[in-house]
């Protein structure tokens, strides 16, 4: 699974630090979407937690404000926090697709300015999102080196390679069918070879008997 960064302008303003800051803070740029830029699902999944009624910014605490949590499979989940009030329309149980908009960047909960707080869970444990999330084609990365440390870049599969993989799969399927056909023919041959044939001839004559592969001639007085 290759998670996609949940914003199209990528600038990390605070990195993951285990036990201190268990996610990434992603900032904004006025030239690329502004401070309410859209937030997108990092991967296909199902919404397992959501809050969308938060209207305030907290000076203290640890509140996510408005947030969405998505479970992608039995091991991986992601969470998107501090979203703008009125921008979240999802409910628990909704299915989402990778790249689908799920809200807008905001400043709700314990937040110091508009940003997205993004978390990744593996087996319900918070891990460093930088290790699991990729920059996809079309996304813009900050020019500030401090805001793009250790980013991973997703490489689109080569179309020629995908075509060859498809051809290989088709040939393998045909080969399996041929192997099954050969096996059936061998069974038919085995049955045919199991028959005994008796020829009665006079001892004084000369005869030519043609044997096929697998046949045996027995002469009985």
N, C-alpha and C positions, 0 to 999 in steps of 0.2 A: 504493500500500500504506500502510495506517495501522496502525502497530504499537500494541498495547495495553500499558499499564503492567502489568508482571508481578506486581504485588501489589495487593490491593484497598484497602489503606491506604497512601497515597502521601505520604511525607515524605523529601525529599532531604537527606541528612546530609553528603554531599560531592559537589560538582559535577564535571563533566568539565573537565579541563585538559590540553590536548594535550601529550604527552610526559611528563607528571607523574602524572596520574590519568586513564586513558583510558576512563572509564566513569562511571556514577552509582552512589553508595551510597544505598540505600533503607533507612530505619530502620523502627521499629515503635512501636506504642502499646498499652499494656496494655488499653485500652478497646476496641481494634479488632483483635482476633486475637492479641495478645501477641507474644512474641519468637520464636515458631516458626510464624509465619503462613504459609499456603500460597503457593507460587510457581507462576505460570501461564505458559504459552507465550504470547508476544506476538503470534504469528501462526501460521497453518498452516505445517507444514514437516516436515523429516526430520532426525533426530538424526545429527550427523556426528562428535561427540566427546563423551565422558562419562567421569567418574570418580566412583565412589561408595564407595570403600573407605577414605577418609580419616577418621581418628578424632580427630585432634589439632588444637590451635591452635598456630600457629608464632609465635614472638616476633619473628623476622626473616624476610626473604626476600620472595618475590612469588608464593607458591603460591596457586592458586585454591581449594585444598581440594577438596571435592566440587563438581562443576560439570556443566552440560549445555550443549552448543553445538548450535544448530538452524539449518539452512540453509532459508531460506524460498523463495528462487528463485535464479537464477544470479548475482544481484548482492548480495542481502541475507542476513545471518546475525545471530543474537543469541546472547549467552552469559550464563549465570546461575551465579554463583560463591558459594562459602562455604556451600553447603547442608548441612543437618544430616545426620549419618551415619545410614544406614538409611532415609532419606526418598526416595532416588532409586531407581527400579526400571526406568528406561528403558535401552535398549541402542542401540548404533550401528545405524542402519538403520530404527529405529522411526519411524513417522509420528505426528505430533501435530496437534491442532486448536487454533486460537486459543482461549485461555481454559481449556485443559485443564491440570489440576494436574500439575506435573512434579517437585515436591519441596517441602521445607520450608526456611524461613529458618534459617540456622545460624551457626556460628562456627568452621568448619574452615579449615585453611590459614593464610595470613598475614592475620589478622583481629583486630580490636580490639573484640570484642563482636558479638552477633548482628546481622546485617544481610544484605542482598542486594547484591552487586556485579553490575551489569548493564551489558553492553557491546553496541554495535551496530556491525556491519561493513558497509561498502559497498565492493564489489569488494575484499574482504579487508583493507580499511583501517579502523581504528577511528575512528569519528566520534562527534560529540556526540549521545547518545541523546535529549536534550531536543528536538532538531530533527526527530526522526522518530517520536516516541512520543506517544500521545494518552491523555488521561483519558477513560474510557468511562462511560456511564450506570451508576450503581450503585457506582462507586468513590468512596472517601472521600479527600479531600485535607486535609492538615495545616492547622491554623489558624495556624501559624507562617509569616509572610510569607517568612522566610529559607529555608524548606523547600519552597517552591512557586514559585520564580522561573521565569518564562518557560514555564510549563506550557501545552501545547496541549490543547484540548478537542474531542473528536470530536462532530460533530453528526449525529444519526441522520437518514437520508434521510426526507423527507416522504412519507407513504404515498400521498397524492393525486398527488404528482409521479411516484412509481413506477408508479401505475396508469395515468397519462397516457402515460408512456414505453412501457408495455406496449401500450396502445391504438395508439400511433403505429407501433410495430413491426408489429403485426398488420395495420394499414391499409397499411403499406408493402409487406408481403408480398402482400396482396390486389392492390394496385396493380401489382406486378410480374407476377402471374398474368394480370391483365387486359391488360397491355401485351403479354405473350406471345400471348394469344388474339387480340388485334387484329392483331398481326404475322402470325399464321397465316392470319387471314381475308383480309388484304391479299394474301398470297401466292396464296390460292385465287382471289381476284378477278383478280389479274394473269394467272393461268393461264386463267381463263374468258375474259378479254378477248383472249387471244391467238388464239382460234379465228376463222377466216374462214367466213362463210356466203354462199352463192350463191343468188340468186333468179332464176329465168327467167320473164320476163313478155312478153306481147305488146305491141308498140309502140303499138297503137291503144287500149289500155286505160288507165284512170286508177286508180292504186293508192295506198294509204296505208300507209306502212311506219313502224313505231314504233322509234325508236332509244333505247337505254339509255345511261346515262352512260358515256362512254369509248368508245362505238361510233362508227364512221365509215362513211358510205354512199359507195360508189364506183359510178358509172354507166358501164357499158362498152357501146359500140355492138356 
